Amino acid sequence: MHRLPSMLFTATLATVAVLGGCATDKMRSKTTLLDETLRSYAATIRWGEVAQALNFVEPKTLAEHPPTQLELDRFRQVRVTGYNEQPVVPVSENEMHQTVQIELVNVNTQSARSVVDRQVWKYDEAGKRWWLTTGLPDISRHD
């Protein structure tokens, strides 16, 4: 008779542990995906692959603020010589901020400068991916 409450308690604890583990695994998976996304985006920017970098930008952001031809041409005039990331700052479970200092050299004049890119990344539950909601870095600024 005393075994039934004990078994129910054990079963309840096991269920809580499994569900808690699922939540932890889900968060870990999201974090791993963010790390992979940030690493891929950084490599894409470092190599100057602007067309590929657009694939990281949230479609809604891209539709509302498509890059102009002038902005795209500016990327062709520079070489990225540094991409210095600050640690990611979690705003919520589905939103992360990251500040990156991008070092640039103008390929025509060889003048060097840097810009600060304040990125906002949001997780899309349906698509199971992170999107950059702030668009491509504004390399026309002089920070």
Residue frames relative to the residue before (quaternion, step in Angstrom):
aa qw qx qy qz dx dy dz
M 1.0000 0.0000 0.0000 0.0000 0.00 0.00 0.00
H 0.6879 0.4662 -0.2840 0.4783 3.58 0.99 -0.83
R 0.5680 0.6210 -0.3787 0.3852 3.56 1.20 -0.39
L 0.6143 0.5798 -0.3571 0.3987 3.62 0.99 -0.74
P 0.6792 0.4491 -0.3219 0.4831 3.68 0.75 -0.83
S 0.6348 0.5307 -0.3302 0.4543 3.57 1.02 -0.78
M 0.6624 0.4952 -0.2998 0.4757 3.58 0.98 -0.85
L 0.6424 0.5159 -0.3243 0.4648 3.59 1.00 -0.79
F 0.6386 0.5226 -0.3186 0.4665 3.57 0.99 -0.85
T 0.6585 0.5029 -0.2978 0.4741 3.58 0.95 -0.91
A 0.6546 0.5064 -0.3105 0.4676 3.59 0.94 -0.85
T 0.6402 0.5201 -0.3197 0.4663 3.59 1.01 -0.81
L 0.6523 0.5066 -0.3103 0.4707 3.59 0.94 -0.88
A 0.6479 0.5167 -0.3176 0.4608 3.57 0.96 -0.85
T 0.6478 0.5170 -0.3141 0.4630 3.58 0.99 -0.84
V 0.6513 0.5057 -0.3090 0.4738 3.58 0.93 -0.90
A 0.6536 0.5149 -0.3140 0.4572 3.58 0.94 -0.86
V 0.6633 0.4957 -0.3072 0.4689 3.58 0.93 -0.86
L 0.6764 0.4800 -0.3001 0.4712 3.60 0.87 -0.91
G 0.6354 0.5139 -0.3215 0.4783 3.56 1.01 -0.78
G 0.6408 0.5222 -0.3115 0.4688 3.54 1.04 -0.78
C 0.6222 0.5337 -0.3370 0.4631 3.58 1.05 -0.75
A 0.6538 0.5031 -0.3134 0.4704 3.57 0.94 -0.88
T 0.6526 0.5028 -0.3117 0.4735 3.57 0.98 -0.84
D 0.6507 0.5065 -0.3144 0.4703 3.59 0.95 -0.86
K 0.6332 0.5306 -0.3279 0.4582 3.57 1.02 -0.82
M 0.6720 0.4846 -0.2913 0.4782 3.57 0.93 -0.92
R 0.6384 0.5194 -0.3214 0.4684 3.57 1.00 -0.85
S 0.6433 0.5205 -0.3158 0.4643 3.57 0.98 -0.85
K 0.6448 0.5182 -0.3047 0.4721 3.58 1.00 -0.86
T 0.6574 0.5056 -0.2962 0.4739 3.56 1.01 -0.87
T 0.6375 0.5143 -0.3189 0.4769 3.58 0.98 -0.84
L 0.6527 0.5110 -0.3051 0.4687 3.56 0.96 -0.87
L 0.6279 0.5199 -0.3331 0.4739 3.60 1.01 -0.77
D 0.6491 0.5201 -0.3177 0.4552 3.59 0.89 -0.91
E 0.6669 0.4958 -0.2958 0.4711 3.58 0.93 -0.92
T 0.6509 0.5197 -0.3090 0.4592 3.57 0.98 -0.87
L 0.6729 0.4918 -0.2983 0.4652 3.58 0.88 -0.94
R 0.6441 0.5202 -0.3172 0.4624 3.57 1.00 -0.82
S 0.6692 0.4953 -0.2923 0.4704 3.59 0.94 -0.90
Y 0.6528 0.5086 -0.3138 0.4656 3.57 0.96 -0.87
A 0.6389 0.5279 -0.3239 0.4563 3.59 0.94 -0.88
A 0.6615 0.4978 -0.3064 0.4699 3.59 0.91 -0.89
T 0.6383 0.5332 -0.3204 0.4534 3.57 1.00 -0.83
I 0.6699 0.4721 -0.2934 0.4923 3.59 0.93 -0.86
R 0.6355 0.5430 -0.3341 0.4355 3.61 0.92 -0.87
W 0.7309 0.4109 -0.2316 0.4933 3.57 0.97 -0.83
G 0.4862 -0.7050 0.4118 0.3115 3.59 1.25 0.06
E 0.4024 0.7186 -0.4667 0.3223 3.57 1.17 0.54
V 0.1220 -0.8524 0.5058 0.0511 3.56 0.46 1.25
A 0.6406 0.5252 -0.3376 0.4470 3.60 0.90 -0.86
Q 0.6725 0.4772 -0.2916 0.4847 3.57 1.01 -0.79
A 0.6109 0.5607 -0.3473 0.4378 3.60 1.07 -0.71
L 0.5917 0.5840 -0.3625 0.4212 3.59 1.10 -0.61
N 0.5905 0.5886 -0.3594 0.4192 3.60 1.18 -0.50
F 0.6406 0.5135 -0.3219 0.4715 3.60 1.24 -0.30
V 0.6041 0.5817 -0.3467 0.4201 3.59 1.23 -0.46
E 0.5587 -0.6200 0.4466 0.3224 3.53 -0.95 0.97
P 0.5372 -0.6599 0.4131 0.3245 3.64 -0.77 0.96
K 0.6295 0.5304 -0.3403 0.4546 3.62 1.00 -0.78
T 0.6513 0.5067 -0.3039 0.4761 3.58 0.96 -0.89
L 0.6626 0.5133 -0.2938 0.4595 3.55 0.95 -0.92
A 0.6592 0.5014 -0.3055 0.4698 3.59 1.02 -0.79
E 0.7069 0.4615 -0.2604 0.4685 3.58 0.99 -0.85
H 0.8065 0.1196 -0.0301 0.5783 3.59 1.08 -0.74
P 0.0047 0.8191 -0.5736 0.0088 3.61 0.47 1.09
P 0.5182 -0.6326 0.4565 0.3506 3.60 -1.01 0.69
T 0.4349 -0.6829 0.5197 0.2728 3.56 -1.03 0.79
Q 0.6540 -0.4954 0.3832 0.4243 3.56 -1.26 0.27
L 0.6144 0.5524 -0.3410 0.4484 3.58 1.06 -0.76
E 0.6548 0.5065 -0.3124 0.4660 3.60 0.94 -0.87
L 0.6616 0.4950 -0.3043 0.4739 3.58 0.97 -0.83
D 0.6371 0.5269 -0.3214 0.4617 3.60 1.04 -0.78
R 0.6021 0.5684 -0.3566 0.4328 3.60 1.05 -0.70
F 0.6367 0.5305 -0.3293 0.4525 3.58 1.02 -0.77
R 0.6461 0.5167 -0.3235 0.4593 3.59 1.10 -0.63
Q 0.6673 0.5150 -0.2896 0.4535 3.59 1.21 -0.48
V 0.7378 0.3659 -0.2269 0.5199 3.60 1.22 -0.12
R 0.2380 -0.7059 0.6426 0.1791 3.49 -1.35 0.38
V 0.3665 -0.7133 0.5526 0.2269 3.56 -0.90 0.93
T 0.1172 -0.8161 0.5649 0.0341 3.57 -0.69 1.11
G 0.8031 0.0629 -0.0543 0.5900 3.56 1.26 -0.15
Y 0.0471 -0.7632 0.6445 -0.0009 3.53 -1.13 0.75
N 0.0176 0.8443 -0.5285 0.0872 3.55 0.08 1.35
E 0.1661 -0.8322 0.5276 0.0375 3.53 -0.31 1.33
Q 0.3163 -0.6760 0.6297 0.2153 3.50 -1.20 0.70
P 0.6356 -0.5162 0.3809 0.4296 3.62 -1.15 0.34
V 0.5526 -0.6017 0.4715 0.3319 3.54 -1.19 0.67
V 0.2038 -0.7618 0.6058 0.1056 3.55 -1.04 0.87
P 0.2810 -0.7689 0.5463 0.1772 3.61 -0.51 1.12
V 0.2259 -0.7553 0.6033 0.1202 3.55 -0.92 0.97
S 0.7470 -0.1062 0.0820 0.6511 3.53 1.14 -0.79
E 0.7328 -0.3906 0.2986 0.4704 3.56 -1.28 -0.10
N 0.7916 0.3092 -0.1361 0.5091 3.57 1.08 -0.75
E 0.7288 0.3472 -0.2454 0.5368 3.61 1.20 0.28
M 0.0153 -0.7880 0.6142 -0.0407 3.52 -0.90 1.04
H 0.2100 -0.7540 0.6091 0.1285 3.56 -1.15 0.69
Q 0.0167 0.7771 -0.6292 0.0027 3.53 -1.15 0.66
T 0.2122 -0.7497 0.6149 0.1217 3.54 -1.04 0.84
V 0.0500 -0.7977 0.6004 -0.0270 3.54 -0.87 1.04
Q 0.2194 -0.7299 0.6293 0.1521 3.55 -1.02 0.83
I 0.1358 -0.7990 0.5849 0.0318 3.54 -0.68 1.17
E 0.2323 -0.7632 0.5934 0.1069 3.55 -0.76 1.13
L 0.0716 -0.8166 0.5724 -0.0208 3.56 -0.82 1.08
V 0.1094 -0.7402 0.6558 0.1006 3.53 -1.28 0.52
N 0.3925 -0.6947 0.5530 0.2397 3.56 -0.88 1.00
V 0.4097 -0.7467 0.4662 0.2392 3.61 -0.63 1.10
N 0.6673 0.5009 -0.3048 0.4593 3.61 1.16 -0.45
T 0.8018 0.2862 -0.1312 0.5079 3.58 0.89 -0.93
Q 0.3349 -0.7646 0.4680 0.2902 3.58 1.32 -0.36
S 0.4175 0.6821 -0.4957 0.3386 3.61 1.17 0.44
A 0.2807 -0.7687 0.5599 0.1300 3.54 -1.01 0.92
R 0.1059 0.7657 -0.6304 0.0718 3.54 -1.17 0.66
S 0.2591 -0.7556 0.5732 0.1828 3.54 -1.28 0.08
V 0.1571 -0.7466 0.6374 0.1079 3.52 -1.29 0.49
V 0.3236 -0.7121 0.5865 0.2103 3.54 -1.20 0.58
D 0.1409 -0.7854 0.6013 0.0415 3.54 -0.80 1.09
R 0.1426 -0.7838 0.6021 0.0528 3.57 -0.61 1.18
Q 0.1134 -0.8446 0.5233 -0.0016 3.52 -0.17 1.35
V 0.1239 -0.7382 0.6576 0.0848 3.52 -1.19 0.73
W 0.0982 -0.7915 0.6032 0.0034 3.55 -0.72 1.17
K 0.0640 -0.7949 0.6032 0.0141 3.57 -0.89 0.98
Y 0.4006 -0.7197 0.5252 0.2141 3.51 -1.07 0.88
D 0.2404 -0.7478 0.6077 0.1170 3.54 -0.98 0.96
E 0.3539 -0.7668 0.5002 0.1915 3.58 -0.33 1.28
A 0.6763 0.5021 -0.3055 0.4441 3.59 0.89 -0.90
G 0.7591 0.3763 -0.1977 0.4931 3.57 0.90 -0.92
K 0.3024 -0.7861 0.4820 0.2413 3.56 1.33 -0.22
R 0.6299 0.4913 -0.3592 0.4825 3.56 0.86 1.01
W 0.4528 -0.6548 0.5375 0.2780 3.53 -1.34 0.34
W 0.1503 -0.7818 0.6019 0.0618 3.55 -1.05 0.89
L 0.3873 -0.6695 0.5847 0.2447 3.53 -1.16 0.72
T 0.1766 -0.8328 0.5192 0.0754 3.60 -0.47 1.17
T 0.6486 0.5330 -0.3164 0.4418 3.59 1.25 -0.14
G 0.5147 -0.6671 0.4081 0.3515 3.58 1.24 0.08
L 0.7215 -0.4123 0.3261 0.4507 3.53 -1.34 -0.11
P 0.6092 -0.5541 0.4009 0.4014 3.60 -1.15 0.44
D 0.3959 -0.6817 0.5598 0.2555 3.56 -1.12 0.70
I 0.1106 -0.8400 0.5299 0.0377 3.57 -0.08 1.28
S 0.5126 0.6272 -0.4347 0.3936 3.60 1.24 0.13
R 0.5774 0.5842 -0.3716 0.4327 3.59 1.25 -0.40
H 0.2239 -0.7319 0.6244 0.1557 3.52 -1.29 0.44
D 0.0779 -0.8259 0.5584 0.0077 3.59 -0.18 1.28
